[in-house]
């Protein structure tokens, strides 16, 4: 395996620089219209998955659903309903309302975002239909219909990682151009939940299905019943919690940490013909994984999306020689801080590749015949 530089996120920004400092941003030597890292190689996870299976065939036994997930979702949904009831007479702009929304509500709804992420990979139940329906249930405290649309876009993100026009996790050139400043990046971090919600519809549209309709009807019915019996403040609590969960919140750091390039790479890394390898997925090893279904183990998750959150640490331990030298983060708070303040980090710092065919997420992540046989 090629050696890589570990991202040590506890260090100040200057610790990431090597050699003389330059006042020119690394992308300013390229065209102002497109300064992403362009790759013309396959995404790394399929190859690493095959290599790990060959070296450690026992990892295939880690795949399968995790029964614990449904019980945790029930607990968090109950917690959010209890908080919504408690705050039903509380003014929305009061200190109490905002503190509970930020500390409890945002953390709980981020947990539910990531529960839906797990469920989208069919990891809560054996039955696909049970997973779809349970995702709609987990969606209820989020306040807005989300789960049915999330799944196909997210599976496309796995199938077509970094593919321009398909991977809607990628910022568009328009976003990167207009938000290329400290204030712009702070705006992005504050409102990133809106970018992730609206961007997919701007990049490409998936056909609406009966599941989308069910998700919308179930969510609107829930919201109406909530307002009728608990009042508008209860619904406001859930929606404010969802907004804060994707804003300047410690757990929201995972959105940026997962695929933005923080390593200080040579200037020529943005020229594809130089063939300088650019890492494109980053794990986080820190305490907030306990609240977020181990989503921080992101290289591990992309390598084996059929392994549930409880067994990703086991995968890491078994195949640690494949992960120990990969760049990673140790603090999501520091990720947000560095993303905003470091002039050499921004929305341009993503790896993109050109689309060769349309591979959208209508089903589980594609495996080749050997992998299907092993798994």
N, C-alpha and C positions, 0 to 999 in steps of 0.2 A: 504493500500500500504506500502511496506517496505521502511524505510527511506534510502536515499542514500546520498552520499557526493557530493555536488555541486562542479564542476570544476570552480574555480575562476581564470580565465586566466589572470587577471591583476597582479597576485602576482608572485614573483620570485619562482624559482623551489623549493627552500627549504621550502616554505610554504606548499607544497604538502606532505611533509614527516611527519610521526608521529613516535615518539620514536627515539631510537638511530639510527644513520645512519650506513648503511652497505656498504662495498666496493664490495660486491657480488651482481651481477645483479639478479633480482628475478627469471629469467629463468635458471640460472646456476645450480640450484638444480635438474633440469630435464634433460632429454636426450638432448644431443647437436644437435640431428637430428630433433627434433620437440618440440618447446617450446611455441606453441600457447596456448591460453585458449580454452580447449575443453569442449563443452557443450553437454549434452545428454538430453536436454529438448527442447521443441518447441520454435521457435523464439517468442519474446514477443509481437509482434505487432498485430497478429490476436486476441489473448486473450484480449489485451487492447481495440482493436476496438470493440469487442463484449460488453465489459463492459461499454465503453463510450456510445454506441448506447442504451444500456439498461438504463443508467442513464440520457442521454440527447438525446432522439430520434430525436430532431429537427436538429441535426448535419447532418442527412442524406439529408436534403434539401440544403446543401452546395455543394453537388456533381454536376458535370456537367461541360460543357466546358466554357471557358472564352473568349468572343469575343475580348477583348482588346489585347490578345496575338498577334494576326496576325498584328495589327497595330504597335505594338512595334517592331516586327520583321522587318516590312517594314522600319521603321525609322532607325534601327540599320544597316540593310543591305545598306540603302542609305548612311548612315554616313561612312561606310567602303568603299563604292565605291567612295565617294567624297575624302576621305583621300588617297586612292590608286591613284586616278587621280592627286591629289595635289603633291604626292611624286614620280610621274612617271619619273622625270628627276633627282631625288635626289640619290646620291650614297648610296648604302645599308649600308655601314659601317660609314656613317656620323652621327654626334651627333643628328642632326635634325631627321634623319630617325629613329634612335634607340629610341629616346625619344618619338616620336609620336607613334611608334610601341608599346612601353611599356605602356605609359599612356593612350592613346586612343585605339589603336588597340587591345591590350591584354584584356583590360576591355570589349571592344565591342564583341570580339570573345568569351570570357568567357560567356558573356550574351547570345550569340547565342548557345554555347554549352548547356546552361541551358534552352534556348527556345526549343531546340530539345528534351531535357529531358522532358519538359512539354508536347510537342507534342507527344512523345512516349507513353504517357498515354492517348492519344486521348482527350486532354484538350484544343485544339485550335478550333476545329470544331466538329460538331455532327457526321459527316461522317468519317469513318475510312480511306477511300481512300483519302479524302481531307487532313487529317492529314499526311498521308504518303507522299503525293506529296508536301505539304507545308514544311515538314521537309527537303526534298531535296533542296527546294528553300532557306531555312534558312542556309543550309550547304554551299552555294556557297561562301561566304566570308571567310570560313575556309580554303579553298584552296585545301583540300584533301577530297575524299569521305568518309563519316563517318556515316551519319544518318541511313542508312538502316541496317548496321551492329550493330549500337548501340542499337536499340530498343529491339531485342530479347535477347541480353546479359543483358540489363538492367532489363527487365521484369523477367528474370531468377534470377537476384540479389534480386528482391522483393519476388518471389515465394520461393526461396531457400536461404534465407539470411544466410550467414556463412557456407553453405554446401560445404565441400571440394570437388573440382572437378567440381562444378557447378557455384558457385558464383565467377565470375572472377574479382570482386572488391578486393578479398582477395590476399595478396601477397603470392607467393609460398615460401616453406621452403628454396629453393635455394636463392631467393632474400633476405630473412630475414637473412640467414646465412652469405652471403658475404657482406651485407650492414650493418652489426651490429657494426657500429662505427660512430663517428662524421662525418668523411669524407664520409663514405658510405651513411649515412642518408642525408647529404648535396647533394651528387650526386643524390640520389633518388628524393629529392625535386626539384632539378634543372631540371631533365629530366623525371619527373613523367608522363608527357603527353605521352612519348614514352612507358613507362611501361603499362599505361592504354590502349594504342593503340595495343601493341603487345601481352600482356599477354593473352587476351582471345583466340587468335589463338593457343597459346601454351597449354592452359588448355583443351579446347575441341572445336571442329569445328562444326559450324552449316551449313546446306546445303545452297548453293547459290540460290537465287531466282531471278525472273525478276526484282524485286525492287532493289536488289543489282546492277544488270546490269544497270538499269536506272540511279541509283545514280552515278555510275562510268562514264557512258557516258555523263550525264548532267554536272558533275563536270569537266571532261576533256575538254568538248566543251567550257564551260565557261572560263576555264583557258587559252585555246588556243586563244579565242577571246579577252581576257583581254591582253595577251601578244602582240597580233597583233595590237590592237588599242591603248593601253596605255603603252606597253613596259614591259620588264621583271621586272623592279623595282616595278611595281604595284603588280604583282603576288608575288614577294618577300615580299612586305609589308604584304600581307594577311597571308602568311605562317609563317613569323617571328612573327606576332601577335598571331597566333595560338600556336606557340611554347612557347612564353612568357606567354600566358594565362594559361598554365599548368606548369609553372616553378616557380621561386621565385617571385611571384606576390601576393599581398594581397588577391585577390579573389580566388586564387588557394588554399588557406588554407582550403577551404571547402572539398577538396578531402581527406585530413587527418583528419579534425575535425569530419567528419560524423560517422566514425566507429572505429577509433583507441582508445584504452583504455588508458586514461591519469590518472585515479584515482590510488592512491597508495593502492593496495589491499594486503591482507595477503598473505604470501608466499604460503599457501596451496590452494590459488585460482586456481592454475594451475593443481591441482590434482582433476579430476572430481568427485571422490568418496567423497570428502569433501563437495560437494554441496554448495559451496560458490557462491552466485549469482554474475555474472559479467555483468555490463551494456554493451550493444553492439551497441547502436545507441545514438548519441549525437546531440542535437540541438545547434544552435548558435543564440543568440539574440543580434544583433548589426546592425549598419547602412549599412553595405555592402549588407544586404538582399535586399535593394532597387535596387541594380544593378544586382541581381542574381535570380530573380523570387522567392524570399523567400526560396531558397533552404536550408538556415540555419535552418528553422523550420523542421528539418529532422525527429525527432520522429513523429511529426504531419503528415508529408508526408508519412512515412512508415505505420502509423496507418490507414490513409485514402488516398491512392494514387489516388482516384477518385475525390478528392477535389482540385481545381486549386489553383495556387499560390496566387491569390487575396483574397481567403477565408480562407487560412490557419491561419492567425492571428485571424479570427473570431472563428475558431475551438479552437484555443489555449485559447481564452477568455472564451468560453462557457464551455470547459472542463478543466479549469485551475487547478483544484484540482488533475488531473491526470498527470500534467506536471511540477508543481511548484517544486516538490522535486527531479525531475530527474536531473542527472548531465548534465551540459551544458557548453558552451563556450561563452565568450563575446568579443573575439578578434581573428580573423583568423591569424593576423600577429604574435601574441603571440603563437598561436598553432604551426606555422612553426618553430619559434625560439625554443620553448620548445621541439618539436619533434627532432630537430637536436642536441641540447645541453644537454638534460636531459638523463643521462645514463640509467635510468630506463624506458625510453619510446623508442620504436623502432618498426620495422616491425613485431616482434613477438607479439606485443600487439594487437592482433585481436582475436575475438571469432570465433571458428570453430566448426562445427558439421559434423558427418559422413552422407554420402548420403544414404538415404533409398530407394529412387526411382528417376528416371530421370524426373525432372519437369523443363522443359525449357520454355523460354518465347515466345511461339508462339502466345499468346493472352494476354488479360488483366490479372491482378493479380487475382488469384483464391479467390473466396469468397464461404463460405458455403451457404446452401439453406436459412437459416434464414437471413444472411446478404444480399443475393441477394433480398430477399423479402423486407427487410427494405430499401434498397437503390434503 
